[in-house]
Amino acid sequence: MIAPVKAELLSAIAAAEPDGTYNDANFARIHAAIAQLTPLTPTPSPYATPGFVASPWRSLYSQFGPRHTAGKPTRHATTMNLQSFNKFPAVGMLVTDIDQEISADGANYNNVMSIATPDGAHPAELIVWGRYVIDAATPQRYTVDFYAAELRPPAGVSDAEVRAQFGLDADHPLRSDLKPMKLHSDVVYCDDDMRINFGSMGGVYVLRRLTTPGKSVAFA
C-alpha cells in the first residue's frame, strides 16, 4: 500500500508549474498523499531508532506554513539575511539546493544550502548549524536549537574572495553565533528513501535520502 501512495506523491510533486509552484489540484494531491502516508510510517518512533533517521536529505517539496508558499522552487533568488536569521546582510544570492543533515553522533540537525552569487558564477554553502533533542514522550519530535550561521567558501576560494564575491564587508565574520532559539519538527514519515516533516510553524516538507557524503558532518 505504501509504494503506490509514494508514487502518487512524487508524481504530484513533479507536476509543478514552470515557475515551481502548484495549481490547486496538484496542491491537493500532494497533501492527500501525505495524509495517507503518515499513518503508515515504518518509523513511528524516531526516538527509538535515531540512527535510521540520520542521513543527508534533500528537499523535494516545501510549504512554509501559508498556502501561497507551497512549492517554492529549490532554485530561487533570495537574500542572505532571510536565510541566516539576519547574521548576514541583505545581499542577493541564488539557492541551488537545500539539504538537511541529521547525525545521531553529535545530535546534529543542520540546514545546508548550496548557494551562488546572483549571476550563478560563484558558489558557496550557507549552513545553519543546529542540535536536536528527542524524548520518549514525543518520539517523533526533534526539538532543535539552531546555534550558528556560517558562509563557507568552496575549496580553493579564500575567505576574502568569498566576501568580495557576495559583496560583504572585508571584516564581516563568516560564522556567527545565534541567540538561543528552539524550534521543533515532527518526523511523521521516514523510510529508506523518503522523509516527511511537519514543522512547528506549520511547514510541510518532503525530502529524499541522499547516498552522497554530508557537507557539514561526516556519515559512516
C-alpha positions as CSV (number, residue, x, y, z in Angstrom):
1,M,0.0,0.0,0.0
2,I,2.9,2.4,0.7
3,A,4.5,2.2,-2.7
4,P,1.6,3.5,-4.8
5,V,0.9,6.3,-2.4
6,K,4.6,7.3,-2.6
7,A,4.4,7.1,-6.3
8,E,1.4,9.4,-6.3
9,L,3.1,11.9,-4.0
10,L,6.2,12.0,-6.2
11,S,4.1,12.4,-9.3
12,A,2.2,15.3,-7.8
13,I,5.4,17.0,-6.7
14,A,6.8,16.5,-10.2
15,A,3.8,18.2,-11.7
16,A,4.9,21.7,-10.7
17,E,4.2,24.7,-12.9
18,P,7.1,26.1,-14.9
19,D,7.8,28.6,-12.0
20,G,7.9,25.7,-9.5
21,T,4.5,26.5,-7.8
22,Y,1.4,24.2,-7.8
23,N,-2.1,24.6,-9.1
24,D,-4.9,23.9,-6.6
25,A,-5.4,20.3,-8.0
26,N,-1.8,19.3,-7.6
27,F,-1.5,21.0,-4.2
28,A,-4.5,18.9,-3.0
29,R,-2.9,15.7,-4.5
30,I,0.3,16.4,-2.6
31,H,-1.4,16.9,0.7
32,A,-3.8,14.0,0.2
33,A,-0.9,11.6,-0.4
34,I,1.0,13.0,2.7
35,A,-2.1,12.4,4.8
36,Q,-2.3,8.8,3.5
37,L,1.4,8.1,4.2
38,T,1.9,9.5,7.7
39,P,-0.1,6.7,9.5
40,L,1.9,4.1,7.5
41,T,5.3,5.3,8.6
42,P,7.8,2.4,9.1
43,T,9.5,4.6,11.8
44,P,6.8,5.5,14.3
45,S,9.4,6.2,16.9
46,P,12.5,8.1,15.7
47,Y,13.3,8.3,19.4
48,A,13.9,4.5,19.4
49,T,15.8,4.4,16.2
50,P,17.6,7.8,15.7
51,G,20.3,6.2,13.6
52,F,17.7,5.4,10.9
53,V,16.6,9.0,10.5
54,A,20.2,10.1,10.5
55,S,21.3,11.0,6.9
56,P,21.9,13.7,4.5
57,W,18.5,14.6,3.0
58,R,17.5,16.8,0.0
59,S,14.3,18.9,-0.1
60,L,11.8,17.9,-2.8
61,Y,8.8,19.9,-1.6
62,S,8.5,22.7,1.0
63,Q,5.5,24.6,2.2
64,F,6.5,27.1,4.9
65,G,3.1,27.4,6.6
66,P,0.8,29.6,4.4
67,R,-0.7,28.1,1.2
68,H,1.0,30.7,-1.0
69,T,4.4,29.4,0.0
70,A,3.8,25.9,-1.4
71,G,6.2,24.7,-3.9
72,K,8.7,27.5,-3.9
73,P,11.3,26.2,-6.3
74,T,14.5,24.9,-4.9
75,R,16.4,27.1,-7.3
76,H,15.4,30.7,-6.4
77,A,16.7,34.1,-5.8
78,T,16.7,35.4,-2.2
79,T,18.8,37.5,0.2
80,M,21.3,36.2,2.7
81,N,19.7,37.8,5.7
82,L,16.5,35.9,5.2
83,Q,18.4,32.6,5.2
84,S,20.7,33.3,8.2
85,F,18.5,34.8,10.9
86,N,19.9,38.2,9.9
87,K,23.5,37.2,10.7
88,F,24.4,38.3,7.1
89,P,23.3,41.4,5.4
90,A,20.6,41.7,2.7
91,V,22.8,40.8,-0.2
92,G,21.5,38.9,-3.1
93,M,22.1,35.2,-3.6
94,L,20.8,32.2,-5.6
95,V,19.8,29.0,-3.8
96,T,20.5,25.9,-5.9
97,D,19.9,23.0,-3.5
98,I,18.6,22.7,0.1
99,D,19.9,19.8,2.2
100,Q,19.3,18.8,5.8
101,E,21.8,16.8,7.6
102,I,20.9,14.8,10.7
103,S,23.5,12.8,12.5
104,A,23.0,10.7,15.7
105,D,26.6,11.2,16.6
106,G,26.7,14.7,18.0
107,A,22.9,15.2,17.6
108,N,23.5,17.5,14.6
109,Y,20.5,18.9,12.7
110,N,22.0,21.2,10.1
111,N,20.3,23.1,7.2
112,V,22.8,23.3,4.3
113,M,22.1,25.5,1.3
114,S,24.1,25.3,-1.8
115,I,24.2,28.9,-3.0
116,A,25.8,31.1,-5.6
117,T,26.1,34.8,-6.4
118,P,23.0,36.1,-8.2
119,D,24.7,35.6,-11.6
120,G,25.4,31.9,-10.7
121,A,29.2,32.5,-11.2
122,H,30.5,31.9,-7.7
123,P,29.2,29.0,-5.5
124,A,29.4,28.6,-1.7
125,E,27.5,26.9,1.1
126,L,25.3,28.6,3.7
127,I,25.0,26.4,6.8
128,V,22.6,26.9,9.7
129,W,24.0,24.7,12.5
130,G,21.6,23.0,14.9
131,R,21.5,20.3,17.6
132,Y,18.4,18.2,18.4
133,V,16.8,16.5,21.4
134,I,14.2,13.8,21.2
135,D,12.5,12.1,24.1
136,A,10.1,9.2,24.7
137,A,7.1,11.4,25.5
138,T,7.1,12.8,21.9
139,P,9.0,10.2,19.9
140,Q,8.6,11.8,16.5
141,R,9.6,15.4,17.6
142,Y,13.0,16.8,17.1
143,T,13.4,19.9,19.2
144,V,16.2,21.8,17.6
145,D,18.4,24.6,18.9
146,F,19.9,26.5,15.9
147,Y,23.1,28.0,17.3
148,A,25.3,29.3,14.4
149,A,25.1,30.5,10.8
150,E,28.1,30.1,8.5
151,L,29.1,31.1,5.0
152,R,31.6,28.5,3.7
153,P,33.6,29.1,0.6
154,P,34.4,26.2,-1.8
155,A,37.8,24.6,-1.9
156,G,40.4,26.9,-3.4
157,V,38.5,30.1,-2.6
158,S,39.7,32.2,0.3
159,D,37.6,33.9,3.0
160,A,38.5,37.3,1.5
161,E,37.5,36.1,-2.0
162,V,34.1,34.8,-0.9
163,R,33.3,38.0,1.0
164,A,34.2,40.1,-2.1
165,Q,32.1,37.8,-4.4
166,F,29.0,38.2,-2.3
167,G,29.5,41.9,-1.6
168,L,30.2,41.5,2.1
169,D,32.4,43.9,4.1
170,A,36.0,42.8,4.3
171,D,35.8,42.2,8.0
172,H,32.4,40.5,8.1
173,P,32.6,37.3,10.1
174,L,31.8,34.2,8.0
175,R,30.4,32.4,11.1
176,S,28.3,34.0,13.8
177,D,26.5,32.5,16.9
178,L,22.8,32.8,17.0
179,K,20.7,33.7,20.0
180,P,19.3,30.6,21.6
181,M,16.2,29.6,19.7
182,K,14.3,26.3,19.8
183,L,12.1,25.1,17.1
184,H,10.7,21.7,16.5
185,S,10.0,19.4,13.6
186,D,8.0,16.2,13.7
187,V,9.3,13.3,11.6
188,V,5.9,11.9,10.7
189,Y,7.1,9.6,8.0
190,C,10.5,8.0,7.3
191,D,11.6,5.1,5.2
192,D,14.6,4.0,3.2
193,D,14.5,7.0,0.8
194,M,11.7,9.4,1.9
195,R,11.1,11.6,5.0
196,I,8.1,13.8,5.7
197,N,8.3,16.5,8.4
198,F,5.7,18.8,9.9
199,G,7.4,22.0,11.3
200,S,6.5,23.9,14.4
201,M,5.4,27.0,12.3
202,G,3.1,25.0,10.1
203,G,5.6,23.9,7.5
204,V,5.3,20.7,5.5
205,Y,8.4,19.2,4.0
206,V,9.1,16.1,1.8
207,L,12.8,15.1,1.5
208,R,14.7,12.3,-0.2
209,R,17.6,10.4,1.4
210,L,21.0,11.0,-0.2
211,T,23.7,8.4,-0.6
212,T,26.4,11.1,-1.1
213,P,28.5,12.2,1.9
214,G,27.3,15.0,4.1
215,K,28.5,18.5,3.5
216,S,28.5,19.7,7.1
217,V,29.1,16.5,9.1
218,A,30.5,13.0,8.4
219,F,28.3,10.0,8.0
220,A,29.6,6.4,8.4
